[in-house]
Amino acid sequence: KESTMRKLVKGNVSWVGYMHWELEMFHGDEYSILNGSSQNAFLIEEEKTILVDTVWLPHRDEFIENLKAEGVLDKIDAIIVNHGEQDHSGSLPALLKEIPDTPLYCTAACVKSLEGQCGQQGWNFNVVKTGDSLDIGNGKQLIFVEMKMLHWPDSMATYMTGDNILFSMDAFGQHFAVEEMFNDLADQALLDKEAMKYFANILNPFAPFVTKKLEEIAKLNLPIDIIAPSHGVVWRDNPGQIVEKYAVWADAYQENQITVAYDTMWEGTTKLAHAIADEIHKQAPDTVVKVYNIAKSDKNEIMTEVFKSKAIVVGSPTCVNDVLTSVAGWLSFLKTLKFKNKKAAAFGCYGWSGESVKILQTKLAEAGFEVVEGNVRSCWNPDEEDFAKIPDMVAELVK
Ligand code: FEO
């Protein structure tokens, strides 16, 4: 059968993953996929044949059939399991029914993770730590680097000597389907955006670990010709560019941008949102301003804009002594992302009791934002007196 799967990465290393053009949501419904994604698995065919990771369970049959069609399934000497999350390990149970007893190389936390998810199946685990290596013949080795909390306790990267390839697992990845596979062949604007969205929405909570790990990897002094993450493009053209970006993104990243995010019931809070955006532009014409209705816009896209912002302005009317449920859920997500070094202000309309602004300020402070004193509480519809409060609030955000 003609090969349907293999893409040459370099030398004797091939991509054997799954290009997932149709994927719409990831992590349940927590992460929106707008440009497809991929689950990247790799096959190394030196004197030993090594499989690096697998694909998500729904694609296991195709994955295994492809390995059979390539004539390599029975030749696999070992499987590197860089991470126990299902998008990479979901095919393992079916795969190991075909090739039982094949040695698996993974971290101790990954054994717990896999046995927790798949049950104790007597798999041939070989626990590895940072610096451990596996000889794969032809003078080449795989060296393992634990990547704890990037982004799970069990995460690991694998470095291949000789070809200088870092199989980095989720780090440096993007949910972005690129049939051409390599970063230099991808749409650069989309690649930049998807890499940042991935960092902002998945890795930002672990930013301090990113900083430490990048320093640790730099000290290993390993030449890196290719970074092959488990989603999205393989970085072959100046792979250092994504490492440099991660160093910047992990360091309380901000651009000269302010994002206004709100929801509304009868458009009063919308009027305030637009007036606030106008005022930001008036006071700071060089500052990028973006406005999103939280209930109508993709939450992951908004969070990417929050990641880029130096300040955010969040609005909700009061509804039965609280903020709207759309805003409450959004604030809960915001808190988990652990953004640093950003200001925030609150606004909203009310008709009866009017607690929303106070609640927004409290929640924004709990999410790690520096909440400014200025705010706009508007009884019923915003009037001149309410609009007059906006310049002072904005002045605190832009200074
Ligand atoms: Fe792509 Fe953490 O799995």
Residues whose N, C-alpha, C, O or C-beta is under 5 A from the ligand:
A	BS01	FEO	E85 D87 D170
